[in-house]
């Protein structure tokens, strides 16, 4: 079956702009989590959605937001982009999220965002 | 708050064993994971261990958990060049909805 699909794979934006990233989970998976990966900070949890509801949120400013649609596809939006937002954004899907669902989390290849 | 720490680099010779170490702070962690990330790819779950286990073996991989010291290790036996990647240690809180990752250990395997 198809894996987790993230689009676009690469993106270049300028400071102050906003960006929307998309994640299509594995069919049947209802939980989608988003992570930011940077060389200095490693992998940081952004938020997790389940059945169109945000269930958990990491320590990121309000410029970072997300949503999930009825088909479980999720989008992440970053407004007023800053240079420090340059990172690889990964999403992970799992059937239910939570324990033990997290043991079946599958990651997409990520969207590499560069802010100039 | 929760924190997961691991060393950033490890270099081994092909055929040797690799041991990647990780410490975590959340004593309520339920699951602890090891993920592998190859260049240009997303994260791939390698193995996981429940917090009530001491050891888990899966082919060339051995996970050791010292819950008292909050220390987790991943041993890769007979390390191959294809094992070169970044290895992430991660732990899940009791709810299991938020997974905290370490910064990743980059494993270099020399032929």
gemmi code that builds the backbone of each chain (N, CA, C; Angstrom):
import gemmi

chains = {
    "A": [
        ("UNK", (0.843, -1.184, 0.000), (0.000, 0.000, 0.000), (0.882, 1.239, 0.000)),
        ("UNK", (0.313, 2.359, -0.441), (1.095, 3.581, -0.566), (1.516, 4.045, 0.813)),
        ("UNK", (2.711, 4.681, 0.854), (3.213, 5.196, 2.117), (2.686, 6.581, 2.392)),
        ("UNK", (3.314, 7.261, 3.336), (2.942, 8.625, 3.677), (3.506, 9.559, 2.612)),
        ("UNK", (2.675, 10.399, 2.077), (3.082, 11.296, 1.000), (3.061, 12.737, 1.470)),
        ("UNK", (4.198, 13.392, 1.321), (4.271, 14.800, 1.675), (4.558, 15.618, 0.428)),
        ("UNK", (3.829, 16.714, 0.295), (4.059, 17.607, -0.841), (4.083, 19.055, -0.378)),
        ("UNK", (4.874, 19.908, -1.017), (5.891, 19.523, -1.996), (7.125, 18.950, -1.293)),
        ("UNK", (8.064, 18.449, -2.024), (9.291, 17.921, -1.412), (10.248, 19.049, -1.061)),
        ("UNK", (10.253, 20.073, -1.885), (11.152, 21.207, -1.661), (10.392, 22.513, -1.875)),
        ("UNK", (10.771, 23.497, -1.077), (10.075, 24.777, -1.133), (11.040, 25.880, -0.723)),
        ("UNK", (11.021, 26.960, -1.495), (11.824, 28.132, -1.123), (10.861, 29.305, -0.991)),
        ("UNK", (10.927, 29.956, 0.158), (10.063, 31.103, 0.427), (10.908, 32.246, 0.969)),
        ("UNK", (10.353, 33.445, 0.913), (11.059, 34.596, 1.474), (10.453, 34.947, 2.830)),
        ("UNK", (11.253, 35.618, 3.622), (10.807, 36.042, 4.956), (9.497, 36.808, 4.860)),
        ("UNK", (8.622, 36.559, 5.799), (7.352, 37.265, 5.836), (6.223, 36.564, 5.093)),
        ("UNK", (6.604, 35.660, 4.185), (5.557, 34.939, 3.466), (4.952, 33.862, 4.359)),
        ("UNK", (3.904, 33.227, 3.829), (3.330, 32.102, 4.541), (3.416, 30.868, 3.635)),
        ("UNK", (3.349, 29.701, 4.249), (3.517, 28.471, 3.492), (2.561, 27.407, 4.020)),
        ("UNK", (2.098, 26.556, 3.119), (1.232, 25.432, 3.501), (1.857, 24.143, 3.000)),
        ("UNK", (2.023, 23.205, 3.900), (2.579, 21.903, 3.560), (1.479, 20.862, 3.710)),
        ("UNK", (1.566, 19.817, 2.901), (0.512, 18.812, 2.894), (1.054, 17.432, 3.232)),
        ("UNK", (0.225, 16.645, 3.897), (0.600, 15.280, 4.263), (-0.599, 14.371, 4.041)),
        ("UNK", (-0.393, 13.356, 3.219), (-1.440, 12.349, 3.019), (-1.013, 11.077, 3.736)),
        ("UNK", (-1.761, 10.680, 4.756), (-1.342, 9.504, 5.534), (-1.630, 8.213, 4.774)),
        ("UNK", (-1.147, 7.147, 5.343), (-1.443, 5.829, 4.806), (-2.948, 5.597, 4.935)),
        ("UNK", (-3.512, 4.963, 3.922), (-4.953, 4.728, 3.921), (-5.367, 3.981, 5.193)),
        ("UNK", (-6.379, 4.515, 5.853), (-6.862, 3.888, 7.085), (-6.258, 4.475, 8.353)),
        ("UNK", (-5.180, 5.217, 8.205), (-4.569, 5.854, 9.375), (-5.314, 7.147, 9.695)),
        ("UNK", (-5.629, 7.331, 10.960), (-6.393, 8.508, 11.350), (-5.582, 9.534, 12.123)),
        ("UNK", (-4.390, 9.150, 12.528), (-3.550, 10.073, 13.297), (-2.414, 10.587, 12.426)),
        ("UNK", (-2.226, 11.895, 12.441), (-1.106, 12.513, 11.724), (-0.366, 13.429, 12.685)),
        ("UNK", (0.943, 13.225, 12.771), (1.781, 14.078, 13.608), (2.757, 14.826, 12.727)),
        ("UNK", (3.122, 16.015, 13.132), (4.072, 16.845, 12.393), (5.300, 17.114, 13.261)),
        ("UNK", (6.489, 17.102, 12.619), (7.740, 17.346, 13.298), (8.584, 18.309, 12.468)),
        ("UNK", (9.385, 19.086, 13.166), (10.360, 19.952, 12.508), (11.745, 19.390, 12.796)),
        ("UNK", (12.527, 19.204, 11.757), (13.882, 18.676, 11.935), (14.896, 19.698, 11.470)),
        ("UNK", (15.759, 20.124, 12.386), (16.860, 21.030, 12.060), (18.152, 20.441, 12.588)),
        ("UNK", (19.296, 20.783, 11.981), (20.558, 20.211, 12.438), (20.841, 20.528, 13.902)),
        ("UNK", (20.480, 21.720, 14.335), (20.812, 22.108, 15.698), (19.864, 21.561, 16.742)),
        ("UNK", (18.600, 21.458, 16.416), (17.570, 21.099, 17.392), (17.084, 19.660, 17.261)),
        ("UNK", (17.516, 18.968, 16.228), (17.010, 17.616, 16.051), (15.562, 17.634, 15.620)),
        ("UNK", (14.812, 16.666, 16.108), (13.413, 16.509, 15.712), (12.522, 17.069, 16.815)),
        ("UNK", (11.718, 18.047, 16.468), (10.845, 18.683, 17.448), (9.387, 18.438, 17.075)),
        ("UNK", (8.610, 18.014, 18.058), (7.195, 17.728, 17.848), (6.417, 19.028, 17.701)),
        ("UNK", (5.622, 19.104, 16.644), (4.792, 20.291, 16.405), (3.378, 20.071, 16.933)),
        ("UNK", (2.672, 19.125, 16.350), (1.310, 18.804, 16.803), (0.852, 17.481, 16.207)),
        ("UNK", (-0.222, 16.969, 16.782), (-0.809, 15.721, 16.322), (-2.304, 15.905, 16.124)),
        ("UNK", (-2.817, 15.392, 15.032), (-4.243, 15.458, 14.722), (-4.819, 14.065, 14.641)),
        ("UNK", (-6.034, 13.957, 15.095), (-6.758, 12.696, 15.028), (-8.212, 13.033, 14.778)),
        ("UNK", (-8.773, 12.438, 13.736), (-10.181, 12.693, 13.386), (-10.506, 14.185, 13.394)),
        ("UNK", (-9.668, 14.927, 12.695), (-9.871, 16.363, 12.457), (-9.686, 17.228, 13.702)),
        ("UNK", (-9.218, 16.642, 14.793), (-9.043, 17.408, 16.033), (-7.577, 17.399, 16.434)),
        ("UNK", (-7.094, 18.556, 16.873), (-5.726, 18.597, 17.385), (-5.715, 18.023, 18.793)),
        ("UNK", (-4.943, 16.961, 18.984), (-4.943, 16.282, 20.280), (-3.781, 16.705, 21.149)),
        ("UNK", (-2.699, 17.103, 20.525), (-1.524, 17.454, 21.298), (-0.716, 18.482, 20.534)),
        ("UNK", (0.000, 19.291, 21.257), (0.722, 20.389, 20.631), (2.069, 20.556, 21.298)),
        ("UNK", (3.089, 20.801, 20.494), (4.419, 21.059, 21.023), (4.599, 22.532, 21.329)),
        ("UNK", (5.834, 22.913, 21.653), (6.123, 24.288, 22.062), (6.570, 25.145, 20.893)),
        ("UNK", (5.676, 25.412, 20.000), (5.957, 26.274, 18.857), (5.020, 27.476, 18.907)),
        ("UNK", (5.479, 28.603, 18.328), (4.623, 29.801, 18.364), (3.369, 29.610, 17.523)),
        ("UNK", (2.436, 30.518, 17.738), (1.147, 30.435, 17.055), (1.222, 30.578, 15.545)),
        ("UNK", (2.412, 30.994, 15.053), (2.570, 31.089, 13.583), (2.451, 29.708, 12.931)),
        ("UNK", (2.670, 28.689, 13.717), (2.580, 27.312, 13.226), (1.183, 26.783, 13.541)),
        ("UNK", (0.480, 26.380, 12.532), (-0.864, 25.853, 12.741), (-1.097, 24.686, 11.798)),
        ("UNK", (-2.130, 23.966, 12.052), (-2.420, 22.831, 11.192), (-3.895, 22.541, 11.169)),
        ("UNK", (-4.246, 21.603, 10.351), (-5.614, 21.115, 10.345), (-5.641, 19.746, 9.698)),
        ("UNK", (-6.722, 19.047, 9.929), (-6.876, 17.724, 9.324), (-8.263, 17.647, 8.716)),
        ("UNK", (-8.328, 17.043, 7.570), (-9.590, 16.937, 6.838), (-10.256, 15.599, 7.120)),
        ("UNK", (-11.483, 15.484, 6.650), (-12.255, 14.272, 6.950), (-11.624, 13.020, 6.338)),
        ("UNK", (-10.797, 13.206, 5.312), (-10.138, 12.036, 4.712), (-8.782, 11.768, 5.364)),
        ("UNK", (-8.534, 12.421, 6.503), (-7.316, 12.285, 7.310), (-6.105, 13.019, 6.736)),
        ("UNK", (-6.214, 13.541, 5.541), (-5.107, 14.358, 5.034), (-4.936, 15.570, 5.943)),
        ("UNK", (-3.680, 15.963, 6.102), (-3.402, 17.075, 7.014), (-2.577, 18.139, 6.310)),
        ("UNK", (-2.785, 19.359, 6.715), (-1.970, 20.473, 6.240), (-1.365, 21.187, 7.428)),
        ("UNK", (-0.176, 21.723, 7.187), (0.487, 22.531, 8.190), (0.765, 23.885, 7.569)),
        ("UNK", (0.499, 24.926, 8.302), (0.687, 26.278, 7.799), (1.652, 27.033, 8.697)),
        ("UNK", (2.565, 27.743, 8.075), (3.453, 28.626, 8.832), (3.287, 30.027, 8.259)),
        ("UNK", (2.914, 30.955, 9.093), (2.728, 32.331, 8.628), (3.941, 33.168, 9.021)),
        ("UNK", (4.084, 34.303, 8.366), (5.160, 35.260, 8.652), (6.490, 34.523, 8.832)),
        ("UNK", (6.918, 33.883, 7.784), (8.108, 33.034, 7.841), (9.337, 33.792, 8.307)),
        ("UNK", (10.152, 33.087, 9.107), (11.430, 33.615, 9.580), (12.539, 32.707, 9.051)),
        ("UNK", (13.748, 33.257, 9.016), (14.886, 32.463, 8.524), (15.038, 31.166, 9.320)),
        ("UNK", (14.764, 31.241, 10.605), (14.915, 30.075, 11.478), (13.882, 28.989, 11.231)),
        ("UNK", (12.909, 29.266, 10.393), (11.914, 28.238, 10.069), (12.428, 27.279, 9.001)),
        ("UNK", (13.585, 27.581, 8.439), (14.178, 26.680, 7.443), (14.460, 25.344, 8.103)),
        ("UNK", (13.887, 24.287, 7.564), (13.993, 22.968, 8.196), (13.381, 21.925, 7.287)),
        ("UNK", (13.540, 20.684, 7.717), (12.828, 19.575, 7.088), (11.593, 19.320, 7.950)),
        ("UNK", (10.434, 19.364, 7.344), (9.190, 19.129, 8.082), (8.692, 17.723, 7.734)),
        ("UNK", (8.588, 16.913, 8.758), (8.187, 15.524, 8.578), (6.802, 15.302, 9.148)),
        ("UNK", (6.032, 14.471, 8.478), (4.782, 14.055, 9.086), (4.800, 12.541, 9.240)),
        ("UNK", (4.084, 12.077, 10.219), (3.996, 10.652, 10.504), (2.539, 10.277, 10.662)),
        ("UNK", (2.170, 9.127, 10.123), (0.788, 8.673, 10.287), (0.785, 7.354, 11.034)),
        ("UNK", (-0.276, 7.148, 11.777), (-0.467, 5.871, 12.458), (-1.958, 5.621, 12.564)),
        ("UNK", (-2.344, 4.373, 12.773), (-3.773, 4.064, 12.768), (-4.564, 4.882, 13.784)),
        ("UNK", (-4.052, 4.919, 14.990), (-4.824, 5.572, 16.048), (-4.026, 6.633, 16.779)),
        ("UNK", (-2.714, 6.654, 16.580), (-1.871, 7.496, 17.409), (-1.901, 6.934, 18.817)),
        ("UNK", (-1.281, 7.613, 19.730), (-1.329, 7.126, 21.098), (-0.644, 5.778, 21.253)),
        ("UNK", (-0.682, 5.249, 22.415), (-0.083, 3.952, 22.707), (-1.151, 2.892, 22.534)),
        ("UNK", (-0.963, 1.787, 21.871), (0.272, 1.400, 21.205), (0.348, 1.844, 19.752)),
        ("UNK", (-0.559, 2.693, 19.330), (-0.565, 3.078, 17.928), (0.735, 3.662, 17.444)),
        ("UNK", (1.463, 4.305, 18.337), (2.706, 4.919, 17.907), (3.741, 3.910, 17.437)),
        ("UNK", (3.582, 2.687, 17.823), (4.550, 1.694, 17.372), (4.369, 1.398, 15.893)),
        ("UNK", (3.284, 1.877, 15.327), (3.053, 1.658, 13.910), (3.109, 2.973, 13.154)),
        ("UNK", (3.848, 3.944, 13.655), (3.945, 5.236, 12.983), (4.873, 5.134, 11.786)),
        ("UNK", (4.428, 5.688, 10.690), (5.221, 5.699, 9.467), (5.458, 7.149, 9.069)),
        ("UNK", (6.686, 7.431, 8.698), (7.053, 8.793, 8.350), (7.091, 8.994, 6.841)),
        ("UNK", (6.748, 10.197, 6.425), (6.950, 10.602, 5.048), (8.389, 11.031, 4.838)),
        ("UNK", (8.730, 11.392, 3.608), (10.096, 11.806, 3.290), (10.355, 13.250, 3.668)),
        ("UNK", (9.308, 13.978, 3.953), (9.484, 15.341, 4.426), (9.407, 16.388, 3.340)),
        ("UNK", (9.180, 17.596, 3.772), (9.239, 18.772, 2.898), (10.376, 19.637, 3.405)),
        ("UNK", (11.325, 19.907, 2.523), (12.447, 20.766, 2.923), (12.107, 22.206, 2.579)),
        ("UNK", (11.945, 22.998, 3.615), (11.596, 24.407, 3.459), (12.834, 25.253, 3.676)),
        ("UNK", (13.099, 26.118, 2.733), (14.200, 27.070, 2.861), (13.610, 28.467, 2.832)),
        ("UNK", (13.912, 29.232, 3.847), (13.435, 30.617, 3.926), (14.622, 31.535, 3.673)),
        ("UNK", (14.471, 32.406, 2.688), (15.589, 33.293, 2.325), (15.207, 34.759, 2.565)),
    ],
    "B": [
        ("UNK", (10.800, 19.627, 31.870), (10.055, 18.994, 30.793), (10.776, 17.764, 30.279)),
        ("UNK", (10.169, 17.128, 29.303), (10.788, 15.916, 28.776), (11.992, 16.281, 27.934)),
        ("UNK", (13.006, 15.434, 27.969), (14.202, 15.657, 27.179), (14.824, 14.310, 26.854)),
        ("UNK", (15.357, 14.212, 25.661), (16.047, 13.000, 25.239), (17.394, 13.421, 24.692)),
        ("UNK", (18.462, 12.833, 25.212), (19.797, 13.225, 24.782), (20.562, 12.030, 24.231)),
        ("UNK", (21.336, 12.297, 23.197), (22.195, 11.278, 22.631), (23.405, 11.945, 22.016)),
        ("UNK", (24.492, 11.196, 21.932), (25.701, 11.744, 21.340), (25.469, 11.934, 19.842)),
        ("UNK", (26.205, 12.878, 19.255), (25.911, 13.267, 17.883), (26.575, 12.383, 16.828)),
        ("UNK", (27.732, 11.818, 17.153), (28.461, 11.060, 16.136), (29.008, 9.755, 16.716)),
        ("UNK", (29.101, 8.756, 15.842), (29.736, 7.500, 16.196), (30.356, 6.933, 14.927)),
        ("UNK", (31.618, 6.501, 15.041), (32.302, 5.935, 13.887), (32.794, 4.540, 14.251)),
        ("UNK", (32.480, 3.556, 13.405), (32.914, 2.184, 13.658), (33.437, 1.579, 12.358)),
        ("UNK", (34.166, 0.480, 12.497), (34.642, -0.254, 11.317), (33.617, -1.323, 10.947)),
        ("UNK", (33.532, -1.575, 9.676), (32.620, -2.607, 9.178), (32.918, -3.928, 9.883)),
        ("UNK", (31.859, -4.597, 10.335), (32.041, -5.873, 11.024), (32.065, -5.742, 12.529)),
        ("UNK", (32.398, -4.546, 13.030), (32.389, -4.323, 14.476), (30.959, -4.118, 14.961)),
        ("UNK", (30.806, -4.083, 16.275), (29.497, -3.748, 16.855), (29.421, -2.246, 17.103)),
        ("UNK", (28.238, -1.702, 16.924), (27.993, -0.278, 17.225), (27.086, -0.217, 18.439)),
        ("UNK", (27.380, 0.708, 19.319), (26.491, 0.925, 20.463), (26.144, 2.403, 20.503)),
        ("UNK", (24.890, 2.699, 20.355), (24.399, 4.072, 20.389), (23.617, 4.258, 21.683)),
        ("UNK", (23.986, 5.287, 22.429), (23.403, 5.501, 23.743), (22.449, 6.685, 23.776)),
        ("UNK", (21.545, 6.636, 24.719), (20.516, 7.662, 24.819), (20.071, 7.762, 26.278)),
        ("UNK", (19.843, 8.974, 26.751), (19.250, 9.153, 28.079), (17.976, 9.979, 27.939)),
        ("UNK", (17.036, 9.712, 28.814), (15.775, 10.445, 28.753), (15.403, 10.880, 30.160)),
        ("UNK", (14.496, 11.810, 30.255), (14.180, 12.361, 31.575), (12.785, 11.983, 32.074)),
        ("UNK", (11.878, 11.638, 31.168), (10.502, 11.410, 31.580), (10.349, 10.005, 32.164)),
        ("UNK", (10.225, 9.932, 33.477), (10.148, 8.616, 34.122), (8.820, 7.912, 33.831)),
        ("UNK", (7.867, 8.659, 33.265), (6.587, 8.020, 32.960), (6.532, 7.494, 31.541)),
        ("UNK", (7.675, 7.531, 30.852), (7.705, 7.042, 29.472), (7.191, 5.621, 29.405)),
        ("UNK", (6.378, 5.370, 28.414), (5.801, 4.045, 28.270), (6.514, 3.229, 27.210)),
        ("UNK", (6.781, 3.870, 26.082), (7.478, 3.210, 24.986), (8.744, 3.994, 24.668)),
        ("UNK", (9.784, 3.277, 24.333), (11.023, 3.911, 23.887), (11.378, 3.314, 22.542)),
        ("UNK", (11.775, 4.168, 21.628), (11.946, 3.756, 20.237), (13.345, 4.062, 19.728)),
        ("UNK", (13.706, 3.316, 18.707), (14.862, 3.667, 17.888), (14.394, 3.772, 16.443)),
        ("UNK", (14.695, 4.925, 15.837), (14.381, 5.168, 14.439), (15.679, 5.338, 13.667)),
        ("UNK", (15.613, 5.012, 12.375), (16.764, 5.181, 11.490), (16.361, 6.126, 10.357)),
        ("UNK", (17.243, 7.049, 10.045), (16.978, 7.957, 8.929), (18.149, 7.903, 7.958)),
        ("UNK", (17.887, 7.414, 6.772), (18.913, 7.396, 5.729), (18.844, 8.705, 4.951)),
        ("UNK", (19.926, 9.071, 4.271), (19.959, 10.356, 3.555), (18.781, 10.524, 2.614)),
        ("UNK", (18.109, 11.654, 2.708), (17.001, 11.954, 1.810), (15.723, 11.188, 2.097)),
        ("UNK", (15.692, 10.461, 3.186), (14.515, 9.646, 3.497), (13.885, 10.088, 4.811)),
        ("UNK", (12.660, 9.650, 5.037), (12.004, 9.915, 6.309), (12.536, 8.960, 7.365)),
        ("UNK", (11.916, 8.973, 8.521), (12.350, 8.106, 9.602), (11.700, 6.732, 9.469)),
        ("UNK", (12.479, 5.726, 9.798), (11.980, 4.360, 9.735), (12.094, 3.761, 11.135)),
        ("UNK", (10.981, 3.258, 11.649), (11.021, 2.640, 12.969), (11.844, 1.364, 12.899)),
        ("UNK", (12.883, 1.291, 13.746), (13.732, 0.109, 13.777), (13.214, -0.900, 14.791)),
        ("UNK", (13.023, -0.409, 15.990), (12.594, -1.282, 17.060), (12.080, -0.423, 18.208)),
        ("UNK", (11.384, -1.053, 19.137), (10.892, -0.326, 20.294), (10.910, -1.272, 21.493)),
        ("UNK", (10.821, -0.691, 22.659), (10.820, -1.492, 23.870), (9.831, -0.884, 24.840)),
        ("UNK", (9.102, -1.724, 25.541), (8.195, -1.236, 26.566), (9.030, -0.864, 27.793)),
        ("UNK", (8.536, 0.048, 28.572), (9.308, 0.509, 29.727), (9.421, -0.550, 30.807)),
        ("UNK", (8.629, -1.618, 30.731), (8.727, -2.666, 31.749), (9.641, -3.810, 31.294)),
        ("UNK", (10.371, -3.582, 30.191), (11.315, -4.589, 29.703), (12.739, -4.110, 29.941)),
        ("UNK", (13.661, -5.060, 30.050), (15.078, -4.710, 30.201), (15.832, -4.826, 28.887)),
        ("UNK", (15.379, -5.754, 28.057), (16.126, -6.038, 26.851), (15.180, -6.530, 25.761)),
        ("UNK", (15.534, -6.187, 24.548), (14.791, -6.735, 23.412), (15.789, -7.000, 22.295)),
        ("UNK", (15.715, -8.183, 21.721), (16.637, -8.523, 20.643), (15.842, -8.780, 19.373)),
        ("UNK", (16.352, -8.258, 18.281), (15.679, -8.414, 16.991), (16.755, -8.516, 15.928)),
        ("UNK", (17.113, -9.739, 15.584), (18.170, -10.025, 14.598), (19.469, -9.350, 15.047)),
        ("UNK", (19.997, -8.408, 14.279), (21.284, -7.801, 14.645), (21.140, -6.694, 15.688)),
        ("UNK", (19.913, -6.379, 16.034), (19.669, -5.255, 16.944), (19.378, -5.746, 18.358)),
        ("UNK", (20.023, -5.123, 19.332), (19.727, -5.402, 20.736), (19.468, -4.072, 21.425)),
        ("UNK", (18.337, -3.970, 22.089), (17.998, -2.765, 22.840), (18.103, -3.097, 24.318)),
        ("UNK", (18.823, -2.266, 25.042), (18.940, -2.422, 26.492), (18.329, -1.198, 27.166)),
        ("UNK", (17.543, -1.440, 28.179), (16.907, -0.346, 28.912), (17.251, -0.445, 30.382)),
        ("UNK", (17.814, 0.620, 30.918), (18.067, 0.741, 32.349), (17.110, 1.816, 32.842)),
        ("UNK", (15.981, 1.371, 33.361), (14.942, 2.325, 33.714), (15.348, 3.175, 34.918)),
        ("UNK", (16.144, 2.598, 35.803), (16.579, 3.338, 36.990), (17.422, 4.545, 36.576)),
        ("UNK", (18.332, 4.321, 35.624), (19.203, 5.406, 35.169), (18.613, 6.147, 33.973)),
        ("UNK", (17.440, 5.720, 33.502), (16.802, 6.314, 32.311), (17.791, 6.318, 31.149)),
        ("UNK", (18.358, 5.150, 30.899), (19.361, 5.001, 29.858), (18.926, 3.909, 28.896)),
        ("UNK", (18.994, 4.225, 27.631), (18.600, 3.304, 26.566), (19.771, 3.154, 25.609)),
        ("UNK", (20.014, 1.947, 25.150), (21.080, 1.779, 24.163), (20.610, 0.869, 23.033)),
        ("UNK", (21.226, 1.083, 21.881), (20.967, 0.252, 20.702), (22.300, -0.331, 20.257)),
        ("UNK", (22.374, -1.633, 20.231), (23.585, -2.305, 19.761), (23.284, -2.926, 18.401)),
        ("UNK", (24.149, -2.622, 17.444), (24.033, -3.211, 16.108), (25.224, -4.145, 15.950)),
        ("UNK", (24.946, -5.425, 15.843), (26.021, -6.396, 15.671), (26.449, -6.446, 14.203)),
        ("UNK", (27.747, -6.742, 13.988), (28.260, -6.910, 12.622), (27.823, -5.728, 11.740)),
        ("UNK", (28.193, -4.537, 12.155), (27.756, -3.327, 11.461), (28.224, -3.316, 10.011)),
        ("UNK", (27.327, -2.966, 9.124), (27.601, -2.916, 7.696), (27.570, -1.472, 7.191)),
        ("UNK", (28.141, -1.246, 6.008), (28.141, 0.119, 5.465), (26.715, 0.613, 5.253)),
        ("UNK", (25.802, -0.299, 4.982), (24.399, 0.078, 4.812), (23.731, 0.533, 6.090)),
        ("UNK", (24.419, 0.355, 7.218), (23.875, 0.829, 8.491), (24.201, 2.302, 8.723)),
        ("UNK", (25.019, 2.882, 7.857), (25.353, 4.299, 7.986), (24.084, 5.132, 7.838)),
        ("UNK", (23.784, 5.896, 8.866), (22.534, 6.662, 8.890), (22.521, 7.483, 10.180)),
        ("UNK", (21.444, 8.207, 10.370), (21.229, 8.885, 11.655), (20.239, 8.043, 12.450)),
        ("UNK", (20.562, 7.796, 13.701), (19.705, 6.986, 14.556), (19.102, 7.888, 15.641)),
        ("UNK", (17.793, 7.859, 15.724), (17.077, 8.680, 16.696), (16.502, 7.812, 17.800)),
        ("UNK", (16.751, 8.248, 19.005), (16.107, 7.666, 20.171), (14.856, 8.499, 20.438)),
        ("UNK", (13.775, 7.877, 20.865), (12.544, 8.627, 21.127), (11.773, 7.968, 22.256)),
        ("UNK", (11.020, 8.787, 22.959), (10.176, 8.243, 24.005), (8.783, 8.862, 23.900)),
        ("UNK", (7.827, 8.097, 24.321), (6.443, 8.551, 24.276), (5.932, 8.743, 25.684)),
        ("UNK", (5.183, 9.794, 25.873), (4.590, 10.036, 27.185), (3.483, 9.025, 27.437)),
        ("UNK", (2.936, 9.058, 28.598), (1.967, 8.043, 28.983), (0.740, 8.061, 28.070)),
        ("UNK", (0.389, 9.244, 27.572), (-0.749, 9.305, 26.652), (-0.404, 8.725, 25.297)),
        ("UNK", (0.865, 8.812, 24.959), (1.335, 8.244, 23.708), (1.079, 9.099, 22.491)),
        ("UNK", (0.588, 10.307, 22.682), (0.276, 11.126, 21.521), (1.449, 11.999, 21.087)),
        ("UNK", (2.367, 12.224, 21.981), (3.475, 13.122, 21.675), (4.779, 12.353, 21.869)),
        ("UNK", (5.500, 12.191, 20.812), (6.769, 11.476, 20.874), (7.906, 12.483, 20.906)),
        ("UNK", (8.787, 12.350, 21.872), (9.937, 13.245, 22.018), (11.154, 12.539, 21.453)),
        ("UNK", (11.846, 13.208, 20.547), (13.015, 12.637, 19.894), (14.301, 13.259, 20.419)),
        ("UNK", (15.356, 12.471, 20.394), (16.689, 13.012, 20.603), (17.156, 13.690, 19.329)),
        ("UNK", (18.334, 14.300, 19.392), (18.855, 15.034, 18.230), (19.391, 14.113, 17.153)),
        ("UNK", (19.562, 12.841, 17.485), (20.050, 11.893, 16.493), (21.542, 11.656, 16.593)),
        ("UNK", (21.961, 10.431, 16.397), (23.375, 10.050, 16.364), (23.716, 9.632, 14.940)),
        ("UNK", (24.691, 10.321, 14.368), (25.098, 9.976, 12.997), (26.135, 8.869, 13.074)),
        ("UNK", (25.809, 7.726, 12.523), (26.707, 6.567, 12.527), (27.462, 6.507, 11.212)),
        ("UNK", (28.794, 6.522, 11.309), (29.656, 6.351, 10.142), (30.255, 4.952, 10.204)),
        ("UNK", (30.139, 4.210, 9.130), (30.721, 2.871, 9.079), (31.833, 2.862, 8.042)),
        ("UNK", (33.050, 2.595, 8.515), (34.209, 2.609, 7.632), (34.470, 1.205, 7.115)),
        ("UNK", (34.684, 1.127, 5.802), (34.933, -0.186, 5.180), (36.320, -0.702, 5.506)),
    ],
}
model = gemmi.Model(1)
for chain_id, residues in chains.items():
    chain = gemmi.Chain(chain_id)
    for i, (resn, *xyz) in enumerate(residues, 1):
        res = gemmi.Residue()
        res.name, res.seqid = resn, gemmi.SeqId(i, " ")
        for name, pos in zip(("N", "CA", "C"), xyz):
            atom = gemmi.Atom()
            atom.name, atom.element = name, gemmi.Element(name[0])
            atom.pos, atom.b_iso = gemmi.Position(*pos), 0.0
            res.add_atom(atom)
        chain.add_residue(res)
    model.add_chain(chain)
structure = gemmi.Structure()
structure.add_model(model)
structure.setup_entities()
